[in-house]
Amino acid sequence: MAPRHKPRFCARTHLKHPLSGEYHHYRVPLQDLSLTGAFIEDDLPLSVGQCFPLTIWLDENQSIEVEAVVRRAAPGQGVGIEFVGMSHPDSARLREFFTTRAHTADTA
């Protein structure tokens, strides 16, 4: 029997406009985003369980800082990350992004 995936705590949102993240001064594209995580489309040298700081650019002038942990690594595709640390102001900016600028949610 194939292992079952846990249901998502927050629905992922496919983005109307591409967003990027920054990991150690290296820009990475985000495929989707939620209030609790994202999928980075890049072959980063990260392994499951690894924590790292990530800057997410919500637009040209506004970014948020998160502490992320890799929850899934898909070689050749990217990594699924969970946000494990974020300031209250950055959390509020992310929520505001979802209410005003994000696309419809995908609950898959």
N, C-alpha and C positions, 0 to 999 in steps of 0.2 A: 504494500500500500504506500502511495506517495505521501510524503509529509505535508500536512496542511499548513498554510500560511496563516499567521494571526491576522485578524481583521485590523485595519488601520484605525488608530485613535482619531486622526483627523484626515479628512478626504484630501487627496492630492489634487492640485489644480494644474491643468495644462495651460501654459502661459500664452496670452495674446501676443506679447512681444517678448523676444528672448531676453533672459536675464543672464548675468554672469556672476561668478564668484571669483574670489582671489585667494589663493592658497600659496603662502610664501612668495608673494609677488608674481605668481603665475596665474593668468586668467583662465577660468574653466567655465564652459557653458552649462547652464542648469536646464534639464529636460522638463522637470516639474518641481513643484514646491508645495509644502503644506505649512501649517503653523508649527509642526514638530519635526520636519525633516525635508529632504530633497533628494533628487537623483542627479548626480553630476555626470555628464556625458564626457568622460575622458578616461584615459588609461593611467590614472594616477598611481604612483608607487605606494599605495596604502593597502593595509590588510585589515580584515575583519577584527574589530575590537580596538583599533588604533584611534586615538583622540588627536584632534588638530584644530587650530583656530581657522575660521573662515570668514571672510568679508563677503557679504552678498550685496550687490549693487541693485537697488530698487529702481533707480533712474540714474541719469548722468551725475547728479549732485547729491544723492541720498543713498547711504549704505547702512547696513546693520552688521554688527559683529556677533558671531556665534561661536561657541565651543561645540564641535561636532565629534561624533564617534561613527566609525564605519560599521554598518550593520549588515551590509551585503556587498560583495565584490563580484562583478560580472566581467570577466576578462574580455577585453576588446570592446566593451560597451560602456562601462563606468562603475560608479559606486553609489549605493544607497546609504544615506547618512541620516542620523537622528541628531537633533539639536539637544544637547544636554546642559547647555549654559547660555544665558542671554540676559542682558540687563533689562530692567522694566521699561525704560524708554525705547529700546530696540524692539522689545516685544510689542509695545503699543504701535510702533511704526509698521511692523509686519502685519498686525491686525488691520491697521488702516489701509495698507496696501491691498489686502484681500477684500475689504469692503468697497473700495473705490476703483481699483484698477485691474484686478485679477479676472480671469475668465471663469466660466462655469466649472464647478468641481466635478471630478471623476471619482467615484467611490470604489473603483476596482482595486 
